[in-house]
Amino acid sequence: MRDSAHTTRVTGSEGTPHAYGPNLHLHGTPLALSMLARLGHPDTHQPEVGRLAARLFEYLFTEVANTELPVEIARVPTRMTAKHPDEAYDGVVLTRSQRVVVVDVARAGILSAQLFYDRFNEALDPAGVRQDHMFVGRTTGADGCVTGAAIAAAKIGGPIAGALLVIPDPMGATGGSLCHVLDHYESIGAGQPAKVVFVHLVVTPEYVQRVHAAHPDVVIHAIRLDRAFSSAAALESLPGARAAEERGLDEHQYIVPGAGGLGEVLNNSWV
């Protein structure tokens, strides 16, 4: 059944309307939705899938940087200042001293995390930008259903206290893996970040509800909310307006429509 949330044109400044509260941002512009639709098409493989994923995360990085990074008023000389010494740019710039920790949740998140890490290094003082690595996998039961998440290995470069913690990962399905990442930082005494931002191509209602139940202050940025298995009334309503009737996961906890197992597709590895 067609989801009404995907059939209304929105602009970047508005985002896709929803009732899930201010900590969910859905950037479903026509260009982003078009690229995401192509990314999830069964005929799309490498190298196109990698290029599309990179373009989509470039777009999301711009939205995250404009929304979540602090700014200041600075005076910056231009090439015309030599001719007009009293004149320079006086205005808003990003606060370059902001500390950022990007988390690579392998394997699906390798491409997106590296892209965000590179862009933060360009936008901010690189001395304050770090990338951590965690190998997180779903755990499943005998029936193939997801039962949780487990961290197989982690490489963490120090505390996260006071930093902006950003986790760019293509699919936000159950929320178990990313909540597990936050629990791991807490378990090792890494400190309290200034803000936590999760960034995805697609999320589900189950994901949004689980993440915000466990960590209400986490800010989620995504392009699309998939809720294919919701009631007919929910699909005709604003996302989140009938949250109890919304569902986007199949019996094996995969997103539908989704884009398939992007960890497999991006890495050409089917195990």
VEXMAR-446091 format. One record per residue (C-alpha): residue in one letter; x, y, z. Coordinates in steps of 0.02 Angstrom, whole numbers, plus 50000, padded with zeros to 5 digits. Layout:
AXYZ/...
! end
This chain:
M500005000050000/R500645017449957/D501355027750101/S500665045450101/A502285051750181/H503215048350019/T502005056249897/T502095074549950/R503505085349884/V504535093650020/T505975105950018/G507605104250112/S507115117650237/E505485109050281/G505925090750283/T504635076850283/P503275081150411/H503045068850554/A502445067650734/Y503965059150809/G504615074650894/P506035087050866/N507455074350877/L507005065850713/H507435074850550/L506835067050386/H507685074750234/G506565067350101/T506855079649959/P506455074049781/L508305072349734/A508735062349890/L507225050849873/S507615048049689/M509425043049724/L508865032049869/A507575023449760/R508925019649633/L510105013549769/G508835000749827/H508354994649653/P508784976149625/D509764980649466/T510934992549558/H512624985049603/Q514414990949622/P515125002949571/E513485012649555/V512865007849728/G514445014749807/R514325031049711/L512495033349758/A512815029649942/A514235042149944/R513165055649862/L511755052749986/F512915053850136/E513715069550064/Y511975077050062/L511645071150240/F513305078050300/T512805095350239/E511155094150334/V512015087950492/A513385101150486/N512135115250459/T511005108950598/E512105101450733/L513775110750729/P513985126650833/V514325143050745/E515145159550789/I515345176850713/A517075178850641/R518035192050544/V518905183950396/P519945193650269/T519605190950085/R520685193949933/M519915211449924/T520495216050099/A522225221050034/K521385234349925/H520085239150057/P520935236150227/D519405240750329/E518345227850242/A518245209050275/Y516925195850294/D516065198050463/G514805184250487/V514335166550531/V515605152450518/L515705135250597/T516605134650764/R518185125650709/S518665120750886/Q517165109150904/R517725091450947/V516945077450847/V517055058550860/V516415048650710/V516045030250739/D516285017550601/V515065003350633/A515794990050519/R515394983850394/A513944993550319/G514525009650401/I516315009750335/L515975020750183/S514835033150270/A515935035050424/Q517505038250320/L516565051250218/F515945060250373/Y517675059350452/D518475067150297/R517175081050288/F517325085450472/N519205086750448/E518895099150309/A517615109450405/L518415109450578/D520125109350660/P520745091650620/A521605090750789/G519875089050868/V519165076350746/R519325057650779/Q518655041450707/D518285026150814/H517945008750746/M516744995450808/F516364978650730/V514544975950775/G513494961350714/R511704955950736/T511394940650842/T510024929050783/G509044914450850/A508774897350773/D507294904350676/G508374917650595/C507564932050688/V508674945450761/T508894943850949/G510124957950982/A511864964250939/A513634960150990/I515284969550975/A516634958050905/A518024970950917/A518264989550948/K519635002350922/I519245017851026/G520425032551028/G520015039851198/P518615048551292/I517075055851209/A516635068051349/G516095084851280/A516235079451098/L514915078150963/L514725059350936/V514135055250760/I513695037850695/P513305037250507/D512615020150462/P511525016450310/M510065007150388/G509185010550554/A508184994550573/T507964988850753/G509085001350844/G509954987350937/S511684989550862/L511835008350889/C511095007751064/H512384994051099/V513765005851040/L513205019251163/D513105006251301/H514885000851261/Y515555018551278/E514665019951445/S515335003151504/I517155008451475/G516915025351560/A517205035551402/G516205050251470/Q514655059751417/P514655067351242/A513945084651216/K512725077551088/V512425061150998/V511875061050815/F511365045550717/V511335047350527/H510475035150409/L509775033050236/V508235023650296/V507465020950469/T505945011650534/P504635016650663/E505295002550774/Y507035010050764/V506495027750806/Q505425021950951/R506765010551024/V508175023151010/H507175037251087/A506485025951224/A508265021451276/H509125038051232/P507845052151214/D509175065251176/V509915056351025/V509615066550866/I509195055950713/H509435061850535/A508775051050393/I508115052650217/R506655040750228/L505555032450360/D504955015550296/R503355008850376/A502704996450247/F501834984850371/S500844998550457/S498964999250462/A498055007350317/A497525021450432/A499315024550487/L499935025050308/E498655038450271/S499185048350424/L500685058850470/P502135047450519/G502085045450707/A500285051050725/R499765032850747/A501435026350808/A500725010550888/E500095005150716/E501715008450623/R502924994650575/G504314993450446/L505194977050490/D504814959950420/E504864943750518/H506774943250504/Q506954961350563/Y507434968350393/I506764984950328/V505394984750196/P505414993050069/G507194996850128/A508664994050013/G509154976150050/G510694971350152/L511804986150111/G513254978750209/E513244964550083/V512914975349930/L514204988649969/N515564975850005/N515084962849874/S515144950350016/W513644939250041/V514094930550203/
! end
